[in-house]
C-alpha cells in the first residue's frame, strides 16, 4: 500500500467515526481530496485506492490536470478556490461543482459557459469577517442567493466557509453551526466545510463535503 493510500484510509476511518458519533450514515459525507500543487502521479495513487473526488484551487491547474488524467473513469473535479471571470470557462467545462461562489459576475459567467447540466455551486460566506478572505457577509447572502438561483447554468447546492484559523479545532464549531443555520434559513442543504485541521468537528456539525489535502498528500512545497 502506498503512503497516499495509507493516509487516505486513515482519513476515511476518521470520517466514518465522526459520522458514527452523531448517528449519520457515512454516505452523507463526500470526502474531497485537495490535490492543488500536487503531481498527477499522487492523484493516480489516491484514485487507485478508491478516491474519486478531488479539489483544485486554481482554474488553470484544474484544466491541465483534467486533461492529464482524463483516462481515469469516474474522477470528479471540484473547483474550491476563488475564481476570476476570465478563467470561469475552465471551471464550467470540467468541474463537478464550484465551492467558492461569492460574486455575481462570476456566477453569470459560469452560467453562460456551462454547456451541460447546471453546475452545482456552494456560496462562500466569510463568517469571521476576515479582510484577507473572500466570501459574502451573512447579511448579503439572501440577495445574492435569490439572484444566483435564477441563472440557468447553475444550481445552488449550499454554502461554504473557512473559519478563522485556530490551534484548537473545537473553536471552529460555532462557525460551522452558524453556517448550518444560514443554509437552513435560505433553503439550502449542502455544507462544504472542514479541512485537514477540523473536518471531524465539521462532520459532527452537519458538513456534507469536507476538503482534506495535507493529511492525504502531505505538506505542500
C-alpha positions in Angstrom: 0.0 0.0 0.0 1.3 3.4 -0.9 1.8 6.2 1.6 -1.1 8.1 -0.1 -3.3 5.1 0.2 -2.4 4.6 3.9 -3.2 8.3 4.7 -6.4 8.1 2.7 -7.5 5.0 4.6 -6.9 6.8 7.9 -8.9 9.8 6.9 -11.8 7.6 5.7 -11.8 5.9 9.0 -11.9 9.2 10.8 -14.8 10.3 8.6 -16.7 7.2 9.5 -16.0 7.6 13.2 -17.2 11.2 13.1 -20.4 10.1 11.3 -21.0 7.3 13.8 -20.6 9.7 16.8 -23.6 11.8 15.6 -25.6 9.0 14.0 -25.1 9.9 10.4 -24.5 7.4 7.6 -21.0 7.7 6.2 -22.5 8.1 2.7 -23.9 11.5 3.8 -20.4 13.0 3.6 -18.3 13.4 0.5 -14.5 13.5 1.1 -12.8 15.8 -1.4 -9.0 15.1 -1.6 -7.5 18.5 -2.2 -4.7 18.0 -4.7 -3.7 21.5 -5.5 0.0 21.8 -6.4 0.4 18.1 -6.2 1.5 16.0 -9.2 -0.9 13.8 -11.2 1.0 10.7 -10.1 -0.2 11.2 -6.5 -3.8 11.7 -7.7 -3.4 8.4 -9.5 -2.3 6.8 -6.3 -5.4 8.1 -4.4 -7.6 7.1 -7.3 -6.2 3.5 -7.2 -7.1 3.5 -3.5 -10.7 4.3 -4.3 -10.8 8.1 -4.1 -12.9 9.7 -6.8 -13.5 13.4 -5.7 -10.6 15.8 -6.0 -10.3 19.5 -5.3 -8.3 22.1 -7.1 -7.8 25.8 -6.1 -6.5 27.2 -9.4 -8.6 27.1 -12.6 -5.7 26.6 -15.0 -4.3 23.8 -12.9 -7.7 22.2 -12.8 -7.9 22.5 -16.6 -4.4 20.9 -17.1 -5.0 18.0 -14.6 -8.4 17.2 -16.1 -6.6 16.7 -19.4 -3.7 14.8 -18.0 -6.0 12.4 -16.0 -8.9 12.1 -18.5 -8.2 8.3 -18.7 -9.4 7.9 -15.0 -13.1 7.0 -15.4 -15.4 8.4 -12.8 -13.0 11.0 -11.5 -14.8 14.1 -10.2 -13.2 17.5 -10.0 -14.3 20.2 -7.5 -13.1 23.8 -8.0 -12.6 25.1 -4.5 -10.8 28.4 -4.8 -11.6 32.0 -5.7 -12.3 32.4 -9.4 -11.7 35.2 -11.9 -14.2 35.8 -14.6 -11.7 35.2 -17.4 -11.0 31.7 -16.1 -14.6 30.7 -15.4 -14.6 28.8 -18.7 -12.2 26.2 -17.3 -14.3 25.5 -14.3 -17.5 25.5 -16.3 -16.1 22.9 -18.7 -14.7 20.3 -16.3 -15.8 20.8 -12.7 -18.3 18.6 -10.8 -19.0 21.6 -8.5 -17.7 25.0 -7.6 -17.2 25.8 -3.9 -16.3 29.5 -3.8 -19.1 31.4 -5.4 -19.3 34.9 -4.0 -19.5 37.3 -6.9 -22.4 37.8 -9.3 -20.2 38.5 -12.3 -18.6 35.1 -11.8 -22.0 33.4 -11.4 -23.2 34.9 -14.6 -20.0 33.9 -16.5 -20.2 30.3 -15.2 -23.8 30.1 -16.1 -23.1 31.3 -19.6 -20.2 29.0 -20.1 -21.8 25.8 -18.7 -22.9 23.7 -21.7 -24.0 20.6 -19.9 -26.2 20.1 -16.8 -26.3 23.1 -14.4 -23.1 23.4 -12.3 -23.7 22.7 -8.6 -22.4 25.7 -6.6 -21.7 26.5 -2.9 -21.9 30.1 -1.9 -18.9 31.2 0.1 -19.6 33.0 3.4 -17.0 35.0 5.3 -18.1 34.1 8.8 -15.1 35.6 10.6 -15.2 39.0 8.8 -11.6 38.5 7.8 -10.3 41.1 5.3 -7.9 38.5 3.8 -10.6 36.1 2.8 -13.2 36.2 0.1 -16.8 35.4 0.7 -20.1 37.2 1.4 -21.2 38.6 4.7 -24.2 36.8 6.2 -26.2 40.0 5.7 -25.5 40.0 2.0 -26.3 36.3 1.5 -30.0 36.5 0.9 -30.0 38.9 -2.0 -27.1 37.0 -3.6 -28.8 33.6 -3.3 -32.0 35.0 -4.8 -30.2 36.4 -7.8 -28.0 33.4 -8.4 -30.8 30.9 -8.1 -32.4 32.0 -11.4 -29.3 31.6 -13.5 -30.0 28.6 -15.8 -26.4 27.2 -15.9 -26.1 27.0 -12.1 -27.7 25.0 -9.3 -27.2 26.3 -5.8 -26.5 23.3 -3.6 -25.4 25.0 -0.3 -22.9 27.2 1.5 -19.1 27.0 2.0 -16.9 28.6 4.7 -13.4 28.5 6.0 -13.4 29.6 9.7 -10.6 31.8 11.0 -7.5 29.6 11.8 -7.2 28.5 15.4 -4.9 26.0 17.1 -7.9 24.3 18.7 -10.3 22.8 16.1 -13.1 22.8 18.7 -13.2 26.6 18.4 -14.5 26.2 14.8 -17.7 24.6 15.9 -19.5 27.9 16.4 -18.7 28.9 12.8 -19.9 25.5 11.5 -23.1 25.8 13.4 -23.6 29.3 12.1 -23.1 28.2 8.5 -25.6 25.3 9.1 -28.2 27.8 10.4 -27.6 30.2 7.4 -28.1 27.3 5.0 -31.3 26.4 6.6 -32.6 30.0 6.5 -32.0 30.1 2.8 -33.4 26.7 1.9 -30.0 25.1 1.1 -28.9 21.7 2.3 -25.3 21.4 1.3 -22.5 22.4 3.6 -18.9 22.5 2.3 -16.9 23.0 5.4 -14.0 21.4 7.3 -10.4 20.8 6.2 -7.5 18.7 7.5 -7.4 20.6 10.8 -11.1 20.4 11.7 -13.0 18.1 9.3 -14.2 15.8 12.2 -15.8 18.7 14.0 -17.4 19.9 10.7 -18.9 16.5 10.1 -20.4 16.4 13.6 -22.0 19.8 12.9 -23.5 18.8 9.6 -20.9 19.0 6.8 -21.9 17.2 3.6 -18.5 17.8 2.0 -15.1 18.1 3.6 -11.9 19.2 1.9 -8.8 17.4 3.1 -5.4 17.9 1.4 -2.3 17.8 3.6 -3.4 14.8 5.6 -3.7 12.8 2.4 -1.0 14.2 0.2 1.5 15.6 2.7 2.7 19.2 3.1 3.0 21.4 0.0 6.3 22.9 -1.1 
